[in-house]
Amino acid sequence: MKTARPRRTQEARFSTSRAHILAAALKLFSTVGYHGTSIRDIAQAAGASTGNVYHQFPDKESIFRALLEEYFQQVGSEDFPFNKALAAGAFPSDLEAIARAARESVANYKPYVALIYVDVDRFKAVNDTLGHAVGDRVLRHVADYLRGQVREADYVFRLGGDEFVVLISCGAEEAERKTRELQAGFHATLVEAALPTSLGLSVGIAEVPAGARNLDQAIQQADARMYEDKRRRATSALGE
């Protein structure tokens, strides 16, 4: 006589499979790019069948939305590192005043998620003159560099070509500071990696409303600001 599998075991396997799928999708979106990734690619990376992926997500966009929702949950979770630090209350003096300031900081910062649009300056020239192998090395380097400059809870996506998107939870001033740090620190990493030092990063920032289910509007705004930054930096370079 066959016995039915315990419901809890089935739910646990479903949850684990879903977590693997999301983790695999995030890695592919940040390296290969959203448009360059298929459901089959995600299934292979997650060690699942395409049928299993489709059983849990009707399409690729729903996987992206799930990642976005997971990101917002992490930001608001008690396990989020900054929130844990605040909850610990390990401060030297005047705990009440500091705790009150911390709560105000969380109230001001938590709803703000910044989308940073990143474009690699002069990538096409490098790719055309030095070849696709060098171009691929550059793109992998940029993806690794961006991931190394943000927190574990933040996301890095490659949109395709030489364009990337970074999602970070912070205040507006911190987002501006982060973009300056990304641009300032990039050149040294090119030298270390023996890559063309003519490359650079143009960036644009847009705010993502808390709970947003897609990034279309924010991407358009950040893209436009990125091109403003690119023109401004090109004009500055000509004037030197």
C-alpha positions in Angstrom: 0.0 0.0 0.0 1.4 3.4 -1.0 1.6 6.1 1.5 1.2 9.8 0.7 4.2 12.0 1.3 3.9 14.2 4.3 2.5 17.6 3.3 5.3 19.4 5.3 8.0 17.6 3.3 6.4 18.6 0.0 6.2 22.2 1.2 9.8 22.2 2.4 11.0 20.8 -1.0 8.8 23.4 -2.8 10.3 26.2 -0.7 13.9 25.0 -1.2 13.4 24.7 -4.9 11.9 28.2 -5.1 14.9 29.6 -3.1 17.3 27.8 -5.5 15.5 29.2 -8.5 15.5 32.8 -7.2 19.2 32.5 -6.3 20.1 31.2 -9.7 18.0 33.9 -11.4 19.6 36.6 -9.4 23.1 35.4 -10.4 22.2 35.1 -14.0 20.5 38.5 -14.1 23.6 40.2 -12.6 26.0 38.5 -15.0 24.4 37.5 -18.3 21.6 40.1 -18.0 17.8 39.9 -17.7 17.2 39.9 -21.5 20.0 37.4 -22.1 18.6 34.9 -19.6 15.9 32.3 -20.4 13.8 30.1 -18.2 15.8 27.2 -19.4 19.0 28.9 -18.2 17.5 29.5 -14.8 16.4 25.9 -14.5 19.8 24.6 -15.4 21.6 26.9 -13.0 19.1 25.9 -10.2 19.4 22.2 -10.9 15.6 22.1 -11.6 13.5 21.1 -14.5 11.9 23.8 -16.7 8.6 22.3 -15.7 9.4 22.9 -12.0 10.3 26.5 -12.7 7.1 27.1 -14.6 5.1 25.4 -11.9 6.3 28.1 -9.5 6.6 31.1 -11.8 4.5 31.7 -14.9 7.2 33.7 -16.6 10.6 35.4 -16.2 9.0 38.7 -15.2 7.3 37.0 -12.2 10.7 35.7 -11.1 12.1 39.3 -11.3 9.1 40.6 -9.3 9.7 37.9 -6.7 13.3 39.0 -6.3 12.1 42.6 -5.9 9.6 41.7 -3.3 12.2 39.6 -1.5 14.5 42.6 -1.5 11.9 44.9 0.1 11.2 42.2 2.7 14.9 42.0 3.6 15.1 45.8 4.0 12.1 45.8 6.5 13.1 42.5 8.3 14.3 42.5 11.9 17.2 40.4 10.6 18.4 43.2 8.3 21.9 44.0 9.7 21.2 47.7 10.3 17.9 46.9 12.0 19.5 44.3 14.2 22.2 46.8 15.2 19.5 49.2 16.2 17.5 46.6 18.1 20.6 45.5 20.1 20.9 48.9 21.7 24.6 48.5 22.3 25.4 52.2 22.7 27.7 53.9 25.2 25.3 56.4 26.7 21.8 58.0 26.6 20.1 55.0 25.1 16.7 56.6 25.0 17.8 59.6 22.9 19.9 57.4 20.6 17.2 54.9 20.2 14.7 57.6 19.3 17.1 59.0 16.7 17.6 55.5 15.4 13.9 55.0 14.9 13.7 58.3 13.1 16.5 57.2 10.8 14.8 54.0 10.0 11.6 55.8 9.3 13.4 58.2 6.9 15.7 55.7 5.3 13.8 52.4 5.0 11.3 53.5 2.4 14.0 54.8 0.2 15.5 52.4 -2.3 17.9 53.9 -4.8 18.3 52.5 -8.3 21.8 53.3 -9.8 22.0 52.9 -13.5 25.6 52.3 -14.6 27.0 52.5 -18.2 30.6 51.6 -19.1 32.3 54.5 -20.9 34.1 53.7 -24.1 33.3 50.0 -23.9 32.3 49.8 -27.6 35.7 51.1 -28.7 37.5 48.6 -26.5 35.3 45.8 -27.6 35.8 46.7 -31.3 39.5 47.2 -31.2 40.7 44.6 -28.7 38.0 41.9 -29.4 35.1 40.3 -27.7 37.3 38.2 -25.4 38.6 41.4 -23.7 35.1 42.9 -23.8 33.7 39.9 -21.9 36.5 40.2 -19.4 35.5 43.9 -18.9 31.9 43.1 -18.3 32.7 40.3 -15.8 35.1 42.7 -14.1 32.4 45.5 -13.8 29.8 43.0 -12.5 32.3 41.8 -9.8 33.4 45.3 -9.0 29.8 46.5 -8.4 28.9 43.5 -6.3 32.0 44.1 -4.2 31.0 47.7 -3.6 27.5 47.1 -2.2 26.1 45.1 0.8 25.1 41.5 0.6 21.5 42.5 0.9 21.7 44.8 -2.2 21.2 43.7 -5.8 23.2 44.1 -8.9 21.6 43.3 -12.3 23.1 43.4 -15.8 20.5 44.8 -18.2 22.4 43.7 -21.3 25.4 45.1 -23.2 27.5 47.3 -21.0 24.6 48.5 -18.8 24.0 47.6 -15.2 21.5 48.4 -12.4 22.3 48.5 -8.7 19.5 48.5 -6.1 20.6 49.7 -2.7 18.6 50.7 0.4 19.8 54.0 1.7 19.1 57.7 1.9 19.4 60.0 -1.1 22.7 61.5 0.2 24.2 58.1 0.7 23.2 57.1 -2.8 25.0 60.1 -4.3 28.0 59.3 -2.2 28.0 55.7 -3.3 28.0 56.7 -7.0 31.0 59.0 -6.5 32.8 56.1 -4.7 32.0 53.7 -7.6 33.4 56.1 -10.2 36.4 57.1 -8.1 37.5 53.6 -7.3 37.0 52.0 -10.7 40.2 53.1 -12.4 42.5 51.4 -9.8 40.7 48.1 -10.3 41.3 48.3 -14.1 45.1 48.7 -13.5 45.1 45.7 -11.1 43.2 43.6 -13.6 45.4 44.7 -16.6 42.3 46.1 -18.4 42.2 49.2 -20.6 42.3 52.3 -18.3 40.4 54.4 -20.8 37.2 52.8 -19.4 35.0 54.6 -16.9 31.6 54.5 -15.4 28.7 56.9 -16.0 25.9 56.8 -13.4 22.4 58.0 -12.8 20.2 57.7 -9.8 16.4 57.3 -9.3 14.2 56.5 -6.3 12.2 53.3 -6.3 9.0 53.7 -4.3 8.7 51.1 -1.4 6.8 48.1 -2.6 7.2 48.9 -6.3 6.4 45.8 -8.5 8.5 46.9 -11.5 11.4 49.2 -12.1 10.4 50.6 -15.5 9.9 54.2 -14.5 12.9 54.3 -12.2 15.1 52.8 -14.9 14.0 55.4 -17.4 14.7 58.2 -14.9 18.1 56.8 -13.9 19.0 56.2 -17.6 18.3 59.8 -18.5 20.4 61.0 -15.6 23.2 58.6 -16.5 23.4 60.2 -20.0 23.5 63.7 -18.4 26.4 62.5 -16.3 28.1 61.0 -19.4 27.8 64.3 -21.3 28.9 66.4 -18.3 32.0 64.2 -17.8 32.8 64.2 -21.5 32.6 68.0 -21.6 34.8 68.3 -18.5 37.4 66.0 -20.1 37.5 68.1 -23.3 38.1 71.2 -21.2 41.1 69.8 -19.4 
